[in-house]
Amino acid sequence: MCHLFASQSPETYETHTRSVRIGGHVTSLRLEAVFWDILEELAADQGMSLGRFVTRLHDEVLELHGDVRNFTSLLRCCCLKYVSGLRPVASGEAPAFDLVAAE
């Protein structure tokens, strides 16, 4: 089983830093390439740009919890939730759960 995980391309877990504007401030987020890919897909599924999705998520967490601790970990967990059940089953199908409609 470990071979399945060990044999993946190092590019998938190489970190990349991107600048995003959140709350009027530019900040940098560092995530592994695979997480950026999933976030791009997730944002597209919601009809948003990546920047808009990240900003909206940040704003909603602030509204719900009053602060945002460890935002990059939150983004990774969002990716895991997405691939474990929210991602559309096949190309062209609607997501199992519509994040925009759930507001």
N, C-alpha and C positions, 0 to 999 in steps of 0.2 A: 504494500500500500504506500509506503513512504516514497517509493520510486515514482509514483504518479505525481507527487508533489515536488520531489527533488528534481525531476526531469524538466520542469517548466523553464522556459526561457528567462534568463536573468533580466531581460528588458521589462518583463511584466511586473517585477517588484523593484525596479529602479525608481527612485523618487524624482519627482518633478515639482518645481515651484511655480505657481501661477499667481499673478496679481489680480485681485478682484476688488471691486468697490462695494463696501458694505456700510450702510448708514452714513454715506457721504465721505467715508475715509477709505483710502486704498490700503489694502493689507495683503500679505503674502500667505498662501496656503501651500504646504508641502505634503503631497500624497504620492503613493505608488502609482505607476502608470495605469495599472489595471483599474484602480479606483477612479481615476480621471475618465477612463473609457466608460465605466458604468455610469458615472454621474452625467456624462454627456448624453448617454442613452436615456437615462431617467428624465433629465430635463426635456429632451426632445419628446418623450412620451407625454409629458405634461404641456407641450406646446410652448415651451419657454427656452430662452437661451440659458446656457450654463450660469452666466452671471446673474441673470434674473432669478433663476431657481435658488442659487446659493443665498442671494440677498433675501428672498422671500422666506426661506427656511430659517435663516438667522433672525429675521424679524418675528416670525411666529414663535421661535424658542424664547426670545426675549419677552414676548407677550405672555407666554404660558408660565415661564419660570423666573422672570426678572433679571436673569443674566445668562450668558452663554459660556459655559466652561468647556474647555477642550473641544473646540469646534471641529478640528480635523478628525478627532475620534468620532464625533457625532456623524460626520460625513461618511466615514468608513462603515459605521453601523447602519446608516441609511442604505448604503450600497448592499450590505448583507441582507437587510430586510427586503430590498427590492428584488434581488436575485433569488431569494428563498420563497417568494410568493406573490409579489406585486408585479413582477415583470410579465409582459404578455407571453402567453404560452407559445405562440408561433407568430411568425412575421405576418403583419396585417391584422392580427386579432386585437381587440380592445384589451387594455390591462384588466387584470382580475379585480383591481381596486383603483378607483380614480381619485388621485390625491386632491385635485382641484375641487371635485364635487363633494369631497369629504369635509370641506371647511365649514 
